[in-house]
Amino acid sequence: VLRDTEGREYLDGLAGLWLANSGYSREEIARAAYEQMKTLSYYTLFWGWSNPPAIRLAARLAELAPPGLNRVFFTSGGSEANETSIKIARLFWEGMGRPEKDLVVTFQQAYHGVSYGAMTATGLETVWRGFSPFSEGFVRVPPPYGYRCPHGKDACDASCADALAEAFEAIGPQRVAAFLAEPIMGVGGVIVPPPGYFQRVREICGQYEVLWIADEVITGFGRTGTWFGVEHWGAIPDLISFAKGVTSGYAPLGGTLVHDRVYEGLKRVENVFNHGFTYTGHPVSCAVGLKNLEIMEREKLPERAAGLGKTLEARLRAIDSPHVGEVRGMGLLWGVELVADRATRALPDPVTIGWDVQARCRQRGVLVRGLFPGNIVALAPPLVVTEAQLDRIVSVLADSIAEAFRQAKPA
Ligand SMILES: Cc1ncc(COP(=O)(O)O)c(C=O)c1O
């Protein structure tokens, strides 16, 4: 429960900004930060330096990550993590003597951040408007959005992964450095790919010699019921961008996990990896991250997300409204797509009714988020949420949807 300056209380259905996985105001984490500030508040990671919390956290992340992802580069957040992943992918091909492999393929509707590379990788127009010129070297392809299939399929046959192979062929695979995608697209509409999708992506990326970067900024650290989202598909990426849940938001931190075979390729580059931020490996953020992960493991929060996810799914599916078109998600990451009519899947009028639902939920003391283009409502509560709190979130959501449609003023 959060309280504003007027003393109003809110039940947080979005974990701040999809990140307060272990919940708010934990004494233990505050103490870890305090102790670290007293010991070593800061020192740079340039010129070969490191610090004990950064070393220990890197080792812990390598243990938690899918096999082979054993190297870590720390950043301050998710946008920087994606910049880092993209730069590593391009440098890898430079090291392999194939510098012409420099394009990055991403999804329309994806969200990867707001710095120039991450913004250009992002497929949401609203994120770029007014900021041109953009970075070069990005190509966007349709996402695996089963409810409004960009490939025109009535029944999902997961052939969208093959469309990725076709896209690589059309671009020329000799030019493609990396494919960057969220395992479940968050800001772009909580889009869950079909079963088998990322296994096929893994095969295709292998076949075309393209590095697969999983943007796990939202899906990492238990959010979907496993430590990392890609585990649901049993497929191992070459690079993973992470942030948010690694510290549950107690301190800013992100980074890139690098597979051993990519690391080996980087060693062939003549220069050192000339990249790093002032706060790379910040000792306080890393100490906070270590404590946060310790709590998540001790309290089995990923398993808890998996279990409570079933409850949340059942509650959402039980919302009795002709305007709930689709309910989709995994663990404690869910999206509710609102429609004018369930049979035709026609967009509601106005399409931004999700923002209205967000505002009505807030008036009732529940925080959720309307997503682009405006008719999708996201839920991602802290993984410590209780069943009773989930009931309240869904009941307020259902009332707010009904009221928003009753009072809608078509555009
Ligand atoms: C999937 C994804 N990638 C990257 C980012 C950017 O992270 P940050 O805001 O920490 O730069 C976000 C932020 O919401 C995100 O959801």
The ligand as a MOL file (V3000), in Angstrom:
LIG
                    3D

  0  0  0     0  0            999 V3000
M  V30 BEGIN CTAB
M  V30 COUNTS 16 16 0 0 0
M  V30 BEGIN ATOM
M  V30 1 C 11.3700 -3.7960 -21.7830 0
M  V30 2 C 12.0210 -2.5160 -21.3510 0
M  V30 3 N 13.2510 -2.2370 -21.7970 0
M  V30 4 C 13.8890 -1.1190 -21.4220 0
M  V30 5 C 13.2930 -0.1930 -20.5930 0
M  V30 6 C 14.0150 1.0680 -20.2550 0
M  V30 7 O 14.4710 1.0440 -18.9500 0
M  V30 8 P 14.8630 2.4100 -18.1880 0
M  V30 9 O 13.6170 3.2110 -18.0720 0
M  V30 10 O 15.4040 1.9080 -16.8820 0
M  V30 11 O 15.9100 3.0810 -18.9940 0
M  V30 12 C 12.0210 -0.4490 -20.0960 0
M  V30 13 C 11.3500 0.5160 -19.1850 0
M  V30 14 O 10.1850 0.4060 -18.8750 0
M  V30 15 C 11.3520 -1.6230 -20.5020 0
M  V30 16 O 10.1110 -1.8930 -20.1010 0
M  V30 END ATOM
M  V30 BEGIN BOND
M  V30 1 1 1 2
M  V30 2 1 2 3
M  V30 3 2 2 15
M  V30 4 2 3 4
M  V30 5 1 4 5
M  V30 6 1 5 6
M  V30 7 2 5 12
M  V30 8 1 6 7
M  V30 9 1 7 8
M  V30 10 2 8 9
M  V30 11 1 8 10
M  V30 12 1 8 11
M  V30 13 1 12 13
M  V30 14 1 12 15
M  V30 15 2 13 14
M  V30 16 1 15 16
M  V30 END BOND
M  V30 END CTAB
M  END
